[in-house]
Structures are given as C-alpha cells and as structure tokens.
Amino acid sequence: AGADLKERLFIKEEDVPGMVRTFRLMIQDMSELPMPVICAIDGVAMGGGLELALGTDIRVCSTNARMALTETKLAIIPGGGGTQRLPRVVGVPRAKELIFTGRDVFGPEAEKIGLVNYCVEQNEEGNAAFVKALEIASLLQDRGPVALRMAKKAITEGFEAGPVRAGLDVEHEAYMGVIPTMDRIEALMAFRDKRKPNFKGE
C-alpha cells in the first residue's frame, strides 16, 4: 500500500535522504525498462504505492481500489517521483489538487481523470484488476517485441523531448530500429500467407 509509517518514526534523519533516493531510482529504473510494464491495483495504493504505479506504462484498477499521494498529511511531499509523474498523467492543475489535499481517489474517478487506463468491476476473488492486466498482457504477447520496445521509446523519449518536431526526430530514430528486423519481414509474409506471425524479437 505504501511505506510503513510506524517504522519511519525510528529512522534517523540523516538516513532519510538516502532511502528516498534509493526508492526514487528504483521506480525510475522500472520506468526505463524497454518493455511495456503493466500495473494492477486491486486494493490500496497510498503514497509510495501510487508512485510505484505511476512508474508503469499501463495502469488498471478495480472499482474498490483506493489511491492517493498522502504525503502532505504527514508534513512531507512525494519523494518517489510523484510530483513529476502525476502531472504528466492527469495534468498540472489536477495533480496540484491531489498532492496539496492528499485526498483519496477511488477506482471510477481514477479512470475518469486518466490516472488509470481501466477501472473494472471487482469480482468475488478480489483480483479483477489483475485479471484485466493479464488480458492486456496477452494482447501484447502477440505483438512484435522490437516494435513494442521502439514504440515505448518513441512515446516516452519523444514526449520528454519537448516540441512535436523534436519528438518526431525521436520517432524517426525509433522507426529506424524496426526496419532491419526479421520480425518486420515475418509480419509481411504472415499477412500474405493469411496466418499468424511468429515473432522472435529479432
């Protein structure tokens, strides 16, 4: 759900910056994985739990999911990238409101404001978001692995590049990465032969 606040009480002040930095870098490393990363929230994602989710590419939650960046209630601010990733996901004004107030966001609202891609009705097993995440993952399984990596690179790095023209340069570079692949030829041959392609990530 988030950090163990009872444990935090006994952490030395001089140890806090290192701990926060380690957590921030861990999420950054995850966000920079070349393949798409999918997150399922079937319960509570508070503080660092939501920051971890924000570091993924696709987020799915259930209707009973509850999320928040609650740090201002504890007289601190999000330190795992929440102040940077949340505005990029829901927009600056909405992010300011959510971070300033630290209020809870439930599943349906999370989908409405774009915090998650999907909000699904919770099931009896309590794993509806996980099931939906697996459904999305199964779709990605049939896509070209190199194409997925290059698409993620084009979107992420292109967005960070700033102006659209700069982003288009990133897209061009990423497109150049798929042209020489065997998977591209395999897709064309499979289309011609009316069969499912057998991608190998090459």
Salt bridges, closest charged atoms under 4 A:
ASP57 OD2 - LYS152 NZ 2.81
GLU97 OE2 - ARG103 NE 2.54
ASP104 OD2 - ARG66 NH1 2.95
GLU109 OE2 - ARG103 NH2 2.70
GLU135 OE2 - LYS132 NZ 3.08
ASP142 OD1 - LYS196 NZ 3.38
GLU157 OE1 - LYS153 NZ 3.14
GLU160 OE2 - ARG88 NE 3.29
GLU173 OE2 - LYS153 NZ 3.74
GLU186 OE2 - ARG195 NH1 2.67
ASP193 OD1 - ARG192 NE 2.89
ASP193 OD2 - ARG195 NE 3.59
